[in-house]
Amino acid sequence: MNAKVRTCLWFDANAQQVVEFYVSLLEGSKIEQVFLPDPKRPPLIIDFTLAGTPYQALNGGPQYTHSEAASISVLSKDQAEIDRLWAALLANGGTEQMCGWLKDRFGVSWQIIPEMLPRWFTSTDLEAAGRAMQAMMTMKKIDIAVMEAAFCGS
C-alpha cells in the first residue's frame, strides 16, 4: 500500500464481494490489504488495485449510494476486451447507458471505451473528430469498427 492517493468507493456491507469481482476483470489487479477489525463482521476497508490503479473499498453503511458523477473509466485495447468487460459488468443486474457508459449490479458507473477514443476526439481534423463523436452518440456499447469508419469518413 504505497500509493499516497486512492479513490475510495463506499458500499453498505458487500465491499469484499465487489472487490473480488472487480479484480477478476482486469489484468494487473489485486487485493492488497484487508482491514478486518471485527471478525464477526465484513471487512471495514479493502485496499486494491485495478490494472495498477489504486482504490479502496469501504463498508460504511447504507446512507450513501453511487452516482454517475464518478465512474471508473477503462481504456480497452480492442473490441474483444470491450465486449468481455461489457458483458461481465452488465451480468446479474447491470444497466447499459449511452456512449460506452454502464452501471454495474453494485451501482458503480463505468466507461468502457477504446484506447483510440482520445486520439479520435483530439484530432486536428475537426470534421473527422465530429464524425466520430456523432457515431458514438448513437451507441451504448462502443463499436470500434463503426467509430473508426466514421472517423475516416467511410
C-alpha positions as CSV (number, residue, x, y, z in Angstrom):
1,M,0.0,0.0,0.0
2,N,2.4,2.6,-1.2
3,A,0.0,4.9,-3.1
4,K,-0.4,8.3,-1.5
5,V,-3.8,8.9,-3.2
6,R,-6.6,6.3,-3.7
7,T,-10.2,6.6,-4.8
8,C,-12.5,5.3,-2.1
9,L,-15.7,3.5,-3.1
10,W,-18.4,3.4,-0.4
11,F,-20.5,0.3,0.0
12,D,-23.1,-0.9,2.5
13,A,-21.6,-4.3,3.6
14,N,-20.6,-6.1,0.3
15,A,-17.2,-4.5,-0.4
16,Q,-15.5,-7.9,-0.3
17,Q,-17.8,-9.3,-3.0
18,V,-17.4,-6.2,-5.1
19,V,-13.6,-6.1,-4.9
20,E,-13.2,-9.8,-5.7
21,F,-15.4,-9.3,-8.8
22,Y,-13.5,-6.1,-9.9
23,V,-10.0,-7.6,-9.6
24,S,-11.1,-10.6,-11.6
25,L,-11.9,-8.4,-14.6
26,L,-8.7,-6.6,-15.3
27,E,-5.1,-8.0,-15.7
28,G,-2.7,-6.4,-13.1
29,S,-5.4,-6.2,-10.5
30,K,-5.2,-7.5,-6.9
31,I,-6.4,-7.2,-3.4
32,E,-3.6,-5.6,-1.4
33,Q,-4.8,-5.4,2.2
34,V,-8.0,-6.1,4.1
35,F,-8.8,-4.3,7.4
36,L,-11.0,-6.6,9.5
37,P,-11.4,-5.0,13.0
38,D,-14.3,-7.4,13.9
39,P,-14.0,-11.0,12.6
40,K,-17.8,-11.3,13.0
41,R,-18.5,-8.5,10.5
42,P,-17.5,-7.8,6.9
43,P,-14.1,-6.1,6.4
44,L,-14.2,-2.4,7.1
45,I,-11.6,-1.4,4.4
46,I,-10.2,-3.2,1.4
47,D,-7.3,-1.7,-0.5
48,F,-6.9,-3.0,-4.0
49,T,-5.7,-2.1,-7.5
50,L,-7.4,-2.3,-10.8
51,A,-4.9,-2.6,-13.6
52,G,-2.4,-0.9,-11.4
53,T,-4.6,1.9,-10.3
54,P,-5.1,2.1,-6.5
55,Y,-8.6,2.0,-5.0
56,Q,-10.1,1.5,-1.6
57,A,-13.5,0.0,-0.7
58,L,-15.2,0.9,2.5
59,N,-18.1,-0.9,4.1
60,G,-19.6,2.3,5.5
61,G,-23.4,1.5,5.6
62,P,-26.4,2.3,3.5
63,Q,-26.6,6.0,3.8
64,Y,-24.6,6.8,0.6
65,T,-25.1,5.4,-2.9
66,H,-23.1,5.7,-6.1
67,S,-24.0,8.1,-8.9
68,E,-22.8,8.8,-12.5
69,A,-20.9,11.8,-11.0
70,A,-18.0,9.4,-10.5
71,S,-17.1,6.5,-12.7
72,I,-14.3,4.0,-13.4
73,S,-13.0,4.6,-16.9
74,V,-11.3,1.7,-18.8
75,L,-9.4,2.3,-22.0
76,S,-9.8,-1.0,-23.8
77,K,-7.2,-2.3,-26.3
78,D,-9.7,-3.9,-28.7
79,Q,-13.3,-4.9,-29.3
80,A,-12.9,-8.2,-27.6
81,E,-11.9,-6.5,-24.4
82,I,-14.8,-4.1,-24.7
83,D,-17.2,-7.0,-25.3
84,R,-15.9,-9.0,-22.4
85,L,-15.9,-6.2,-19.9
86,W,-19.4,-5.0,-21.1
87,A,-20.9,-8.5,-20.6
88,A,-19.3,-9.1,-17.2
89,L,-20.3,-5.7,-15.8
90,L,-23.9,-6.0,-17.0
91,A,-24.3,-9.5,-15.7
92,N,-26.7,-10.0,-12.8
93,G,-28.4,-6.7,-12.9
94,G,-26.2,-4.0,-14.5
95,T,-27.7,-1.5,-16.9
96,E,-26.5,-0.1,-20.2
97,Q,-26.2,3.6,-20.7
98,M,-25.2,5.7,-23.7
99,C,-21.7,6.4,-25.1
100,G,-19.8,3.5,-23.5
101,W,-21.2,4.0,-20.1
102,L,-22.9,1.4,-17.9
103,K,-23.8,0.9,-14.3
104,D,-22.8,-2.5,-12.7
105,R,-25.0,-4.5,-10.4
106,F,-23.4,-2.7,-7.4
107,G,-24.5,0.7,-8.7
108,V,-21.0,1.8,-9.8
109,S,-20.7,3.6,-13.1
110,W,-18.1,2.6,-15.7
111,Q,-16.9,3.9,-19.0
112,I,-15.7,1.1,-21.3
113,I,-14.1,2.9,-24.2
114,P,-11.4,2.1,-26.8
115,E,-7.9,3.4,-26.2
116,M,-8.1,5.2,-29.6
117,L,-11.0,7.4,-28.5
118,P,-8.9,10.2,-27.1
119,R,-6.9,10.3,-30.4
120,W,-10.1,10.5,-32.4
121,F,-11.6,13.2,-30.3
122,T,-8.5,15.4,-30.1
123,S,-7.6,15.1,-33.8
124,T,-6.7,18.3,-35.6
125,D,-9.1,17.1,-38.3
126,L,-12.2,18.6,-36.7
127,E,-14.6,17.1,-39.2
128,A,-13.2,13.6,-38.6
129,A,-13.4,14.2,-34.8
130,G,-17.0,15.4,-35.2
131,R,-18.0,12.3,-37.2
132,A,-16.5,10.0,-34.5
133,M,-18.4,11.9,-31.8
134,Q,-21.7,11.7,-33.8
135,A,-21.2,8.0,-34.2
136,M,-20.5,7.5,-30.5
137,M,-23.7,9.4,-29.6
138,T,-25.8,6.7,-31.3
139,M,-24.2,3.8,-29.3
140,K,-24.5,2.2,-26.0
141,K,-21.6,-0.3,-26.1
142,I,-18.8,1.3,-28.3
143,D,-18.2,-0.5,-31.6
144,I,-14.6,0.3,-32.6
145,A,-15.1,-0.6,-36.3
146,V,-18.1,1.8,-36.6
147,M,-16.1,4.6,-34.8
148,E,-13.0,4.1,-37.0
149,A,-15.2,4.2,-40.1
150,A,-16.9,7.4,-39.0
151,F,-13.5,8.9,-38.1
152,C,-12.1,8.0,-41.5
153,G,-15.2,9.2,-43.4
154,S,-16.0,5.8,-44.9
